[in-house]
Amino acid sequence: MSRERARRRAEREAEAARLAEERRVRAERESRRRERWRRICGRLPRTAPGGAARGRRRRASAVAVLFLAVQGAAWLLGLASMARFGLLVVSLLVFPIGAFLAFDRR
């Protein structure tokens, strides 16, 4: 009976050691991943917090989506290459002005 308990205890301890080793390996991997992410993100500019910055990002996103929609529509309509290029040039000139006129609060 005592040998059976000792064998079961040894099995439990071996299983616990194996699980502890897996946790340690997983924690090391997570630590390396977080360190790598911190190094990468440390070089990127931080986004400004607050409602004004959120609105500015929303407006910029809206302009970008609209620009891409216009370019996608030109591509889907099957316009000639020069017409698509002309639309791209006109869009690059008009969209900043249109965004300024649409979103300016003065």
N, C-alpha and C positions, 0 to 999 in steps of 0.2 A: 504494500500500500504506500509506504513512504517513497519507494522508488518511482511509483506512478506519479505521485504529487511532485516529486523533484523533476521528473521529465516534463510534466505539464508546466511547471514554473519556468523551466529552462526554455520551453517553447514560447511561453508568454513573454519572457525577457528578450528572447531573440526577435520576436515579432515587434516588441516595443522598440528595440534598438534599430530594427529595419525602418520602422515608421519615423523614428527620430532622425535617422539619416536622410530619409526622403524629405522631411520637413526642413532640415538644414540645407539640403541641396536646393530645394524650392526657394527658401529664403535668400540664399546666395544669388540665385538667378534673378529673383525679384529685385534684390539690391543692385545688381549690375544693371538691370534694365532701368531702374529709377535713376541711377547715376548717369547712364548714357542719355536718358531723356533730359535730365537736368543740364548736362553739358550742351546738348543741342538747343534746348529752349533758353538757356542762359544767353545765347547769342542773339535771339530774336527780340525785337522790341515788344514791350508789353502793351496790350491794348488798354486804352483809357477806360476807367470805370465810369459809371454814371449814366443818367438819362440822356444827356446831350450827346455823348459819344455813341450811345446805343442808337439814337435817332440818326446820327450821321452815318453810322454803318448801315442802317436800314435803307437810307436814301441812296447810298452808294451801291448797295446790293440791287435796289430796284432799277437804277440806271444801267447797271451791268446786265441784269436779266433782260431788260428791254432791248439793249444793244444786241445781245446774243439772239434774242427772238427775231429781230429785224434781219440779222445776218442769216439765221437759219431759214427764215421765210424766203429770202432771196435764193438760197441754195435749193430749197425744196421746190420753188417755182421753176427752177431750171433756167434761170436767166443766163445769158452769155457771160463768159469770163470777164470781159471788159465791163459789162454792166454791173456784175458783182463787185469788181474792183472799184468802179465809180461809186457804188453805193457804200462801200467800205470807207472810201475817202470822205465822202459827204457825211457819213455817220460820225466819223472821227472828228469832223469839224463841228457838226451840229449838236451832238449829244452833250458835250460840256456846256454849251450855251443854253440848250434846252433845260438841262438840269439846274443851271444857275437861275434861270427864269422861273422854273417850276418850284424850286425849293427855297429861294431867297426870301427871307422874312422881313426885309426892310421896307 
